[in-house]
């Protein structure tokens, strides 16, 4: 869909702790924006475990768009 709209993009798979790996990778690539999705797992799971997207947004210097 992005390519069809003429929007430059890249998809990368990382293994490890999401918040740290995503923030480090975005910084090393000179990213201007990170787009992350949430899985709507419920309030209790969010409170007990947390959200990778939320944790990444706290430590990252790059703007993050969080989508459902």
C-alpha positions in Angstrom: 0.0 0.0 0.0 2.8 2.4 0.9 4.7 1.6 -2.3 1.6 2.1 -4.4 1.2 5.6 -2.8 4.8 6.5 -3.6 5.8 6.5 0.1 9.3 5.3 0.9 9.4 2.7 3.6 11.2 -0.3 5.0 10.2 -3.2 7.2 12.8 -4.7 9.6 12.5 -7.6 12.1 14.4 -7.3 15.3 15.0 -9.9 18.1 15.5 -8.9 21.7 13.9 -6.4 24.1 11.5 -4.4 22.0 11.8 -1.0 23.6 15.6 -0.9 23.6 16.1 -2.6 20.2 13.5 -0.4 18.4 14.9 2.9 19.9 18.5 1.9 19.1 17.6 0.8 15.6 15.6 3.9 14.8 18.4 6.1 16.0 21.1 4.2 14.0 19.0 4.5 10.9 18.2 8.1 11.2 14.5 7.4 11.3 12.1 10.4 11.3 9.1 8.4 12.6 8.3 5.0 14.1 4.8 3.5 13.5 3.8 0.9 16.1 0.5 -1.0 16.7 -1.2 -2.2 19.8 -3.1 -5.4 20.3 -5.9 -4.3 22.6 -5.1 -7.0 25.2 -7.0 -5.4 28.0 -6.4 -3.0 30.9 -5.1 -5.6 33.4 -2.5 -7.0 31.0 -1.5 -3.4 30.2 -1.1 -2.6 33.9 0.8 -5.8 34.8 3.0 -6.3 31.7 2.9 -2.9 30.0 3.0 -2.1 26.3 6.0 -2.3 24.1 4.8 0.7 22.1 4.4 2.8 25.3 7.8 1.7 26.7 9.5 2.5 23.4 7.8 6.0 23.3 9.2 6.8 26.8 12.9 6.0 25.9 13.0 6.9 22.2 14.1 10.3 20.8 12.2 9.6 17.6 8.5 10.5 17.4 6.2 7.5 17.5 2.7 7.0 16.0 0.8 4.4 18.1 -2.1 2.9 16.2 -4.8 0.3 17.1 
